[in-house]
Amino acid sequence: MRSDLLDRTVAAIVARAQWFLLSEDVPTRNGFLQAVAPSLKLVGILLLVSVTVIQQKLLTVGFLIGVAGTLAAASRIPARTFLGRLSGPPLVAAVVVAPQAILMGGPRLSGLPLSVDGVGYVILFTVRVAACVGFLSVLLLTTRFSALLAGFDRLRVPPIAVLLLAITYRYILLFFAELERMVRARRSRTLAESDLRRTWRDSGNFIGTFLLRSLERGERVGRAARARGGTNGTSYRSTSQFGRADIAFGVVVAVTVSGVMIA
């Protein structure tokens, strides 16, 4: 059994996606945010993200990243897990807005076609994305998905929106599980290392087959849900009461938001 470039690439993407979406042990740890009610966490993190996206000072955004890191440490989130989620989206954001370093007007850096304002904008935007991802990461890492749905339900989010979110999350997991099975089946039939030309040709067939199987699996999931009456939705209401951890989190959010807005 051999693996080629296509197998290794797809397997790495699947493993990374599943690692990002599934977090089984962190929500059960005895940490700070784990003890906070999901509905309060949703509101608090939303406020912190909203404040972050309107900031125009790099120092302030850096402080907000520090707040996210402090919450992660207090919630006993492993540094590798937190930083692993914090590294990907900001890098993509930096690549997307990188042309602004050239296109924006203003003074130019000596010997380079880069503007000072453009470079500052790219750095600020990237750090701002990192702060937002940090806050969202501590929310997702410390809250089971069912508890997150209960939080939305407690906040009176329309049931159809909660249902769509639940179906989407479950189908994404099914999507990557199907991809993993196809990679394993292809690898079991591969006897020799393929050259680049054959790998490129097989990639088209692999993607086409995967899309067809995904559509078929989606149809089967939909029929099974309708047969069980699953399209009527599920109650995710939580009976948890607010405690000291909720008050402490509310104070942290209030102090942070007010301090940043005043500064």
N, C-alpha and C positions, 0 to 999 in steps of 0.2 A: 504494500500500500504506500503510495507516494503522494505528495502534495505539490502543486505548482503555485505560481504566483497568484492566480485567481483564488485558489482555495485559501491560501494564507491571508490574502487581503480581506476576503469576505469573512473568514473566521475571526480575524482581528476586529473587524467592524461589529460583528455580532457580539463578541465578548465584551467589547467596550460599551455597546448600547445596553446590554443586559446589566452590566456593572453599574451603569448610570441610573437605570430605571429601578433596579431592585436593591433595596436596602433592608435586610431582615433583622440584623442584630442591633443597629444603632437606635432604632425607636424603642427597644426594650431596655436600654441602659438607664441607670439611675442618674439622669442629667437634668440640667436646668429646664431646657425647653421641652423635654419629654413630659414634664409635670404641668405644662401650661395647656389650657384648653385649646383644642384646634381652632375654634371660631375666633378666639382672642389672638392666637398666633397669626391667623390669616389677616385680620384687621391690622395688627401691629406691623407685620412684614410689608403689607401693602402700603402703609404710611411711610415706612422707611424707604421703600423703593421709589415711591412718588417724590419724596424729598430729594432722593439721590439724583433722579433724572433731570432736575431743574437746577442743579448746582453748576456754577461756572468757575469755581475756585478749586484748583488741584489739591490744595492743602485740606480743604473741607471734605473732598471726596476721599482723600487718603484717610482721614479720620473715620469716615463711615466704613471703609474697608476694615479698619481696626476694630470697629464695633462689631462687624460681622464675624471677624476672627475671634473676638472675645466671647461672643455668644456660642460659637462653635466649640471653643475650649471649655466653656462652662457646661456645655451639653455633652462633653466627652466624645466628640467626633474626632476620629483619628486624623492627624494632620495630613497624612497622605491622601486620605479620602477627600477631605475638604479641598486641598490644593489641586487634586486631580480634576475636580469639577470646576475649579476656579480658573484653570489654565486654558481650556479649550475655547469657549465662547469669546473671551477677550481677544484671543489671537485671531479668530475669524473676523471680529469687528475691526481690529487694527488693519487687516488686509483690505477690508471693504472700504474703509475711509482713508487709506494711505494716499490715494491720488490727491486728496485735499492739501497735502503738504506741498504740492507743486502748483495746484490750480488756484489756491487762495492768494490774494494780493498781499502787499506789505513788504517790509524789508526782507532782503534775501540773506541767507547764511553765506558766509565768505566762501567763494569757490564752488558753491553748490546751487542747483536750481530749486532749492527748497526755501520756502518763506518761513519766517519766524512764527507768524500767526498760524500758518498751516501746520507746522510741527506741533505747536502748542495745542491746537484743536485735536489732532490725532491722539496725542498723549492723554488729554482730558477725556476724550470720548472713550478710549480704551479703558482707562481707570474707572470711569463711570460704569461701564458695562461690567467690569470686574466686581464692583461694589454691589450692583444689582444681582449678579449671579451669586455672590456670596450670601446675600440675604435669602434668596430663593433656595439656595442649597441647604442652609440650616433649617428652613421650613420643611423641605422634602425629606431630608435625612433624619429628622427627629419625629416625623409623623407618618404613621401607616396610611396607605392610600384610603382605606375604609374610614379611618378617623378624619382624614381630610374631607372626604365626601360628607361625613356627619357635620363637620364644621360649616361647609357650604349650606347644608340643609338647615342648620341652626340659624344661619344668617338670612334665611328666607330667600335663598337663590332659587329661581324657578326650577321646579322638578325636572323639566325637560332638559335644562342645561346640565344639571347634575347627572342625569341619565346619559346624555351624550358624552360627558367627560368620562364616566365609568366605562362605557362601551369603547371609547377611543383608547383608553389606557389598556384595557384588556386585549383589544385587537392588536395594539402595537406589540405587546408581549407575544401574542400568537404569531404575528408577522415575523419577528426575529427567531422564534422557535422553529417555524417552517423553513426559514433560511438556513438555520443551523442543520436541520435534518437533510436538506438538499446538499449542503457542503459535505456532510459526513457520507452521504450516499455516493457523491461524485468522487470523493477521496478513496472510497473502498473499491472503486472501479478503475482507478488510475494506477497503471503499472510502471510507468516511466515518466521522467521529468519532461514536460512539454516545452517546446520552444516558444518564443514570444509571439510569433505569427499564429501558431495554433491556439495559444492562450487567448489572444485577441479575438479569434474567430469563435472559440467556445464561449467567450464571455457573452456575446450576443444571444446565443442559444440558451445559456444559463439564465440570463435576465428575462428573456421572453417566457421561458417555462415557469420561472418563479412568479411573474406577474399573473399568468394564467392560473397557477395553483393558488395564489393569494385570493384572486377573485372567486374561485370555486370554494375555497375555505370560508370566505366571508359569506357566501350564499348559504353554506351549510350551517354556519353559526347563526345567521338570521332566522333560518327555518327552525332550528332547534329552540331558539329563544321564543319564537311565536308559538311553537307547540307547547312550551311550558308556561306560557303567559308572561314571559319575561319582559315583553315590551311595555307592560304597564308600570314598570319602575319598581324600585325597592326603597324601603324606608331606611335612611341612614341616621336617624335622629340619635343624638347622644344625650345621656342622662347625667354626665359629669357636672359637678358643681365647681364654681370658682374657689380657689384657695390662695395660700400665701405666694406660691410661684406665679400665679396669674397677676397678683397685685405687683409683685416685683418686676415682672415683665412689662406691665403697663407703665410703671414708673420709669423704667429704662427707655421705653419708646418715647414717652412724653418728654423726658429730659433731653434725649438726643434730638428729637424733632424741634423742640423749642430752641435749644442751643444752636442748632445749625441754622434755623431761620433767623435768629437774632444776629448771628455772626455774619 
